[in-house]
Amino acid sequence: MSSPSPVQIREANAHLSALHRRVVELERRLEAAENTVREQAESLIRKDEQLRATTQEITEAKDKEISYLHEKLCKSEETIQRFQTTVKQKDALIGQLQHRCQILDNICRSRPLLDSMLSHMAEAERLGSLVGVGAGMGPPAANASLMDGESNCSPTRICNHKDFSLSEDDMDDQELDEIVFGTTV
């Protein structure tokens, strides 16, 4: 093997020197790229931590709001149930009051007839006692079927006509709460 010529040595040295510079440049660029990658990785880690913390806060706030709204919904449903129960009770009371009102309307429509009938019965009783006394014949003969106590028109029952007809003065004296509604036969 022959020894290289000085030109070859210079060329080889120049080549090695250029190669060395190239390696130094590549190492410098590699180190800069590694620093950039490291900084970006650290930045991404920080951003990821911030996003996780923000996500956790949003999740907690959402859970609190859901819990609050659920509690509010339950209270609203309870209130609705109470209102529905109250409405049913009021509807039942209205039905009862409407029935009583209808009975009172019927009584009011029948009152003039009852007052007229009682007035006529009282007049008949007064006239009946006058006829017997005036003629000197004694008490008038009464039909046995009317005096047997079963008739609604017996003289003893006429005395109780206030049970069937109340004047305005009588109505002022009585409490409406004590009135029991029903039908009379």
MARKE-248816 format. One record per residue (C-alpha): x, y, z; residue in three letters. Coordinates in steps of 0.001 Angstrom, whole numbers, padded with zeros to 6 digits, always signed. Layout:
XYZala;...
END
This chain:
+000000+000000+000000met;+001352+003210-000908ser;+001047+006195+001245ser;-001490+008801+000237pro;-000325+011814-001514ser;-000378+015197+000200pro;-003271+016277-002078val;-005255+013242-001063gln;-004464+013927+002587ile;-005595+017533+002235arg;-008737+016459+000469glu;-009367+013813+003100ala;-008743+016358+005882asn;-011028+018864+004193ala;-013633+016157+003801his;-013260+015120+007474leu;-013407+018738+008542ser;-016564+019325+006473ala;-018030+016092+007836leu;-017198+017149+011386his;-018828+020562+010843arg;-021833+018813+009373arg;-022049+016498+012426val;-021684+019476+014809val;-024389+021351+012894glu;-026709+018318+012944leu;-026086+017801+016673glu;-026843+021460+017305arg;-030033+021201+015244arg;-030947+017942+016989leu;-030442+019548+020384glu;-032564+022536+019307ala;-035262+020159+018009ala;-035133+018166+021256glu;-035473+021389+023259asn;-038409+022430+021080thr;-040037+019004+021453val;-039407+019038+025209arg;-040899+022536+025547glu;-043895+021550+023426gln;-044357+018371+025494ala;-044202+020358+028735glu;-046617+022904+027295ser;-048995+020112+026236leu;-048738+018542+029697ile;-049570+021891+031338arg;-052460+022465+028938lys;-053683+018901+029551asp;-053583+019477+033313glu;-055442+022774+032893gln;-058050+021109+030674leu;-058475+018267+033169arg;-058912+020749+036023ala;-061412+022778+033964thr;-063254+019607+032954thr;-063363+018508+036598gln;-064767+021896+037662glu;-067384+021797+034894ile;-068338+018217+035846thr;-068702+019160+039529glu;-070757+022242+038650ala;-072951+020137+036338lys;-073447+017493+039056asp;-074360+020184+041611lys;-076835+021747+039190glu;-078348+018343+038357ile;-078693+017604+042070ser;-080296+021014+042696tyr;-082690+020615+039764leu;-083580+017064+040843his;-084379+018297+044350glu;-086406+021179+042905lys;-088269+018740+040631leu;-089107+016491+043591cys;-090407+019467+045580lys;-092439+020618+042582ser;-093940+017140+042182glu;-094850+017096+045892glu;-096457+020533+045520thr;-098373+019332+042460ile;-099600+016287+044421gln;-100757+018543+047277arg;-102522+020852+044827phe;-104177+017917+043062gln;-105377+016550+046412thr;-106686+019985+047366thr;-108426+020336+044000val;-110088+016922+044447lys;-111250+017906+047932gln;-112541+021249+046677lys;-114297+019528+043751asp;-115987+017136+046188ala;-117018+020076+048381leu;-118323+021959+045336ile;-120370+018881+044372gly;-121878+018727+047851gln;-122577+022445+047887leu;-124142+022320+044428gln;-126436+019529+045612his;-127405+021550+048713arg;-127916+024623+046552cys;-130231+022650+044305gln;-132187+021477+047369ile;-132406+025064+048642leu;-133583+026231+045209asp;-136303+023570+045294asn;-137290+024633+048807ile;-137411+028292+047753cys;-139567+027448+044748arg;-141916+025402+046965ser;-142126+027906+049805arg;-144884+030128+048347pro;-146997+027037+047776leu;-146327+025798+051321leu;-147024+029244+052806asp;-150265+029469+050838ser;-151287+025964+051881met;-150526+026652+055567leu;-152401+029951+055379ser;-155431+028174+053928his;-155202+025442+056538met;-155020+028013+059343ala;-158014+029836+057859glu;-159916+026546+057582ala;-159128+025754+061205glu;-160292+029194+062323arg;-163461+028934+060261leu;-164134+025414+061464gly;-164072+026457+065117ser;-166310+029474+064451leu;-168988+027489+062613val;-169409+025002+065455gly;-169538+027691+068162val;-171812+030058+066296gly;-174515+027523+065493ala;-174544+026156+069042gly;-174311+022672+067701met;-171108+021649+069413gly;-167976+020638+067660pro;-168357+019686+064039pro;-168301+016026+063176ala;-164876+015069+061849ala;-164188+012295+059491asn;-162666+009398+061424ala;-160061+008811+058768ser;-158755+012362+059276leu;-158622+012061+063049met;-156796+008752+063277asp;-153390+010461+063590gly;-152065+009208+060296glu;-153172+012091+058132ser;-150794+014917+057333asn;-153713+017331+057535cys;-154832+016556+061101ser;-155590+019613+063289pro;-152788+018736+065682thr;-150281+018933+062885arg;-151449+022393+061784ile;-150048+023802+065006cys;-146622+022745+063868asn;-146765+024627+060591his;-143643+026562+061618lys;-141683+023363+061023asp;-142523+023681+057338phe;-142428+027421+056739ser;-139973+029949+058100leu;-140529+033668+057860ser;-137646+036048+057413glu;-137635+036732+061173asp;-137361+033006+061887asp;-134497+032700+059418met;-132548+035450+061216asp;-132702+033477+064477asp;-131348+030217+063168gln;-127796+029315+062241glu;-127406+028021+058703leu;-124807+025499+059894asp;-127455+023740+062028glu;-129799+023154+059083ile;-129885+019540+057943val;-130972+019141+054370phe;-133137+016238+053315gly;-136503+015447+051890thr;-139806+015419+053765thr;-142626+013088+052914val;
END
